[in-house]
Amino acid sequence: MSTPASTPTSRRGQIMQTYQMAKRSDPRLGLIILATFVVGAAAGFGLMWLLPGDGALSLVISIIGAFMIGMLAALIVFGRRAQKAAYTQMEGQPAAAAGALQMLRRGWKVAPVVGFTKQQDVVHRVVGPPGIVLVGEGSSQSRVKALLATERKKHERVAYEVPIHEVVCGRGDGEVPLPKLVRHVQKLGRNVKPAEMTDILQRLKALDAQRGKLPLPKGPVPTSMKGMRSQQRGR
C-alpha cells in the first residue's frame, strides 16, 4: 500500500523551489531575508521584554516571541520579493498572464488559452464574482482586441445576461501590467453569486466542447504559481 506524501516535506520542498527561483533574479534575497529576521527578532525581543514579569520565564517568553516575530517578518518579505521575482521571470513569455491568474484564490475558475491566433495572441478566461473576465495578451494590441471581441461574442451566445469583462495584459496604453493583473481582476466588482457560478461553468462547457483542442503557444506556458499563492497565505 502506498504511503501518502508528507505534507511538511512537500511544503519544505515548495519553499525551497520558490527560494531558488526567486534567487535567480534577486541574488541578495538570502541576505535580505536574514537581515529582516534579525531586525524583526530584535524588535520582538524588546517588545516581549517590556511585558510584566521577570526571571527565567520572562526571558524564555521573550526569546520565543522574538523568534516568532522574526520568522513572520522574514516570511512576509520572502513572499513579496519571491512574487516580484516570479513576475519578472514570467513577463514576456508566451501566455504569461495564465501563470499570474493562478494567484486567484478559491471562488475563481481560470481556463488558460481559450482563444489563440497563429501569431501567438491568446485569450484566457476567468469566471468569478465579477462574472466572466476575458484576458488577452500578445504582441499586437489590435489583434488581441479583435480576438477578445470574437471570444466575447462566443461567450455571449451561451452565457447571456452574465457580465463579461475584457482585459488586455501588457505595458501599452490602456493595458494592465502583469504584476497588477490579479488585483485588477479582483476589483472588477461582485456581480455573480457563488451559487450562480455552477450554472455559468456548465454553460461554458458546451462552448469549450465545440472548440476542440487548441494549440498552445510555442515555448513554456507558465501556468503554475500555486506555490507562490501558498506563500502569500503564510502556509
C-alpha positions as CSV (number, residue, x, y, z in Angstrom):
1,M,0.0,0.0,0.0
2,S,1.4,3.4,-1.0
3,T,2.1,6.0,1.7
4,P,0.8,9.5,1.1
5,A,3.5,12.2,0.8
6,S,4.2,14.0,4.0
7,T,2.7,17.5,3.9
8,P,5.5,19.2,5.9
9,T,8.1,17.7,3.4
10,S,6.2,18.8,0.4
11,R,5.8,22.3,1.8
12,R,9.6,22.5,2.6
13,G,10.3,21.4,-1.0
14,Q,7.9,24.0,-2.3
15,I,9.5,26.7,-0.2
16,M,13.0,25.7,-1.5
17,Q,11.8,25.7,-5.1
18,T,10.3,29.1,-4.7
19,Y,13.5,30.4,-3.0
20,Q,15.8,29.0,-5.7
21,M,13.5,30.5,-8.4
22,A,13.5,33.9,-6.7
23,K,17.2,34.0,-6.1
24,R,17.9,33.7,-9.8
25,S,16.6,37.3,-10.4
26,D,17.2,38.5,-6.8
27,P,20.7,37.4,-5.8
28,R,20.6,39.3,-2.4
29,L,17.4,37.6,-1.4
30,G,19.1,35.4,1.3
31,L,20.8,38.4,2.9
32,I,17.7,40.5,2.8
33,I,15.6,37.7,4.5
34,L,18.3,37.2,7.2
35,A,18.5,40.9,7.9
36,T,14.7,41.1,8.1
37,F,14.7,38.2,10.6
38,V,17.4,39.7,12.8
39,V,15.7,43.1,12.9
40,G,12.2,41.6,13.5
41,A,13.6,39.3,16.2
42,A,15.3,42.2,17.9
43,A,12.2,44.3,17.9
44,G,10.1,41.3,19.1
45,F,12.5,40.6,21.9
46,G,12.3,44.3,23.0
47,L,8.5,44.3,23.0
48,M,8.3,41.0,24.9
49,W,10.8,42.1,27.4
50,L,8.6,45.1,28.3
51,L,5.7,42.9,29.3
52,P,5.1,42.4,33.0
53,G,7.2,39.6,34.6
54,D,10.8,38.8,35.4
55,G,13.2,35.9,35.8
56,A,13.8,32.9,33.6
57,L,10.2,32.6,32.4
58,S,10.2,36.2,31.1
59,L,13.5,35.5,29.3
60,V,12.1,32.3,27.7
61,I,8.9,34.1,26.6
62,S,10.9,37.0,25.1
63,I,13.2,34.6,23.2
64,I,10.2,32.7,21.8
65,G,8.4,35.9,20.9
66,A,11.5,37.2,19.2
67,F,11.8,34.1,17.1
68,M,8.2,34.1,16.1
69,I,8.1,37.8,15.1
70,G,11.4,37.5,13.3
71,M,10.1,34.5,11.3
72,L,6.8,36.3,10.5
73,A,8.7,39.3,9.2
74,A,11.1,37.2,7.1
75,L,8.2,35.2,5.6
76,I,6.3,38.4,4.6
77,V,9.4,39.8,2.9
78,F,10.2,36.5,1.3
79,G,6.7,36.2,-0.1
80,R,6.6,39.7,-1.6
81,R,10.1,39.5,-3.1
82,A,9.5,36.0,-4.5
83,Q,6.3,37.1,-6.1
84,K,8.0,40.1,-7.7
85,A,10.8,37.8,-9.0
86,A,8.2,35.4,-10.4
87,Y,6.5,38.2,-12.3
88,T,9.9,39.4,-13.6
89,Q,10.8,36.0,-14.9
90,M,7.4,35.3,-16.5
91,E,6.8,38.7,-18.1
92,G,7.5,38.5,-21.9
93,Q,6.9,34.7,-22.0
94,P,4.1,33.3,-24.1
95,A,0.8,33.2,-22.1
96,A,2.4,34.7,-19.0
97,A,-0.9,36.0,-17.8
98,A,-2.1,32.4,-17.4
99,G,0.5,31.9,-14.7
100,A,-0.3,35.2,-12.9
101,L,-4.0,34.3,-12.9
102,Q,-3.2,31.2,-10.9
103,M,-2.8,33.5,-7.9
104,L,-6.5,33.9,-7.8
105,R,-7.9,32.1,-4.7
106,R,-10.9,30.0,-4.0
107,G,-14.0,31.2,-5.8
108,W,-12.3,31.8,-9.1
109,K,-12.1,29.4,-12.1
110,V,-9.2,30.0,-14.5
111,A,-9.2,28.5,-18.0
112,P,-5.9,29.2,-19.8
113,V,-5.8,29.7,-23.6
114,V,-9.5,29.6,-24.7
115,G,-8.6,31.6,-27.8
116,F,-5.5,31.6,-29.9
117,T,-4.1,33.1,-33.2
118,K,-1.2,31.9,-35.3
119,Q,0.7,35.0,-34.2
120,Q,0.5,33.6,-30.6
121,D,-2.0,36.1,-29.3
122,V,-4.1,34.4,-26.7
123,V,-7.2,34.9,-24.5
124,H,-7.6,33.3,-21.1
125,R,-10.9,33.1,-19.3
126,V,-11.7,33.7,-15.6
127,V,-15.0,33.0,-14.0
128,G,-15.6,34.6,-10.6
129,P,-17.5,37.2,-8.7
130,P,-17.3,39.8,-11.5
131,G,-18.8,37.4,-14.0
132,I,-16.7,36.3,-17.0
133,V,-13.3,38.0,-17.4
134,L,-11.6,37.5,-20.8
135,V,-7.8,38.3,-20.5
136,G,-5.9,38.8,-23.7
137,E,-2.2,39.2,-24.4
138,G,0.0,39.2,-27.4
139,S,2.5,41.3,-29.5
140,S,-0.2,43.3,-31.3
141,Q,-2.8,45.2,-29.3
142,S,-5.2,45.4,-32.3
143,R,-5.0,41.7,-32.9
144,V,-5.6,41.0,-29.2
145,K,-8.6,43.3,-29.1
146,A,-10.0,41.6,-32.2
147,L,-9.6,38.2,-30.7
148,L,-11.2,39.4,-27.4
149,A,-14.2,40.7,-29.4
150,T,-14.6,37.4,-31.2
151,E,-14.4,35.5,-27.9
152,R,-16.9,37.8,-26.3
153,K,-19.4,37.1,-29.0
154,K,-19.0,33.3,-28.5
155,H,-19.4,33.6,-24.7
156,E,-22.4,35.9,-25.0
157,R,-24.2,33.2,-27.0
158,V,-24.0,30.6,-24.2
159,A,-23.7,32.9,-21.1
160,Y,-26.3,35.6,-21.9
161,E,-27.1,38.1,-19.1
162,V,-23.7,37.2,-17.5
163,P,-21.4,40.3,-17.2
164,I,-18.4,39.9,-19.5
165,H,-15.2,42.0,-18.9
166,E,-12.3,42.4,-21.3
167,V,-8.8,43.0,-20.1
168,V,-5.6,43.3,-22.2
169,C,-2.4,42.4,-20.3
170,G,0.7,44.3,-21.3
171,R,2.7,47.5,-20.9
172,G,0.9,49.6,-23.6
173,D,-1.7,52.3,-23.3
174,G,-4.9,51.0,-21.7
175,E,-3.2,47.7,-20.8
176,V,-2.8,46.1,-17.4
177,P,0.8,45.2,-16.4
178,L,1.3,41.6,-15.4
179,P,2.2,42.3,-11.8
180,K,-1.1,44.2,-11.4
181,L,-3.3,41.8,-13.3
182,V,-4.7,39.8,-10.4
183,R,-5.5,42.9,-8.4
184,H,-7.2,44.5,-11.4
185,V,-9.4,41.4,-12.0
186,Q,-10.3,41.2,-8.3
187,K,-11.5,44.9,-8.4
188,L,-14.0,44.4,-11.3
189,G,-16.9,44.1,-8.9
190,R,-19.2,41.4,-7.5
191,N,-21.9,40.7,-9.9
192,V,-22.2,36.9,-9.6
193,K,-23.1,34.9,-6.5
194,P,-21.2,31.7,-5.8
195,A,-24.3,29.6,-6.4
196,E,-24.6,31.1,-9.9
197,M,-21.1,30.1,-10.9
198,T,-22.0,26.4,-11.3
199,D,-24.6,27.2,-13.9
200,I,-22.2,29.5,-15.7
201,L,-19.5,26.9,-15.8
202,Q,-21.9,24.3,-17.1
203,R,-22.9,26.6,-20.0
204,L,-19.3,27.3,-20.8
205,K,-18.6,23.5,-21.1
206,A,-20.7,23.4,-24.2
207,L,-18.7,26.2,-25.7
208,D,-15.4,24.6,-24.9
209,A,-16.5,21.3,-26.3
210,Q,-17.1,23.0,-29.7
211,R,-13.6,24.4,-29.8
212,G,-11.7,21.1,-29.8
213,K,-8.2,21.1,-28.5
214,L,-6.4,24.5,-29.1
215,P,-2.7,24.5,-30.0
216,L,-0.6,26.1,-27.2
217,P,1.8,28.9,-27.9
218,K,5.4,27.8,-28.6
219,G,7.7,27.8,-25.6
220,P,6.8,27.2,-21.9
221,V,3.4,28.4,-20.7
222,P,3.9,29.4,-17.1
223,T,0.7,28.2,-15.5
224,S,1.8,27.3,-12.0
225,M,2.0,29.9,-9.3
226,K,0.2,27.9,-6.7
227,G,3.3,27.6,-4.6
228,M,3.6,31.4,-4.6
229,R,0.0,31.6,-3.7
230,S,0.6,29.4,-0.7
231,Q,3.5,31.6,0.4
232,Q,1.2,34.7,0.3
233,R,-1.2,32.9,2.6
234,G,1.6,32.1,5.0
235,R,1.3,28.3,4.6
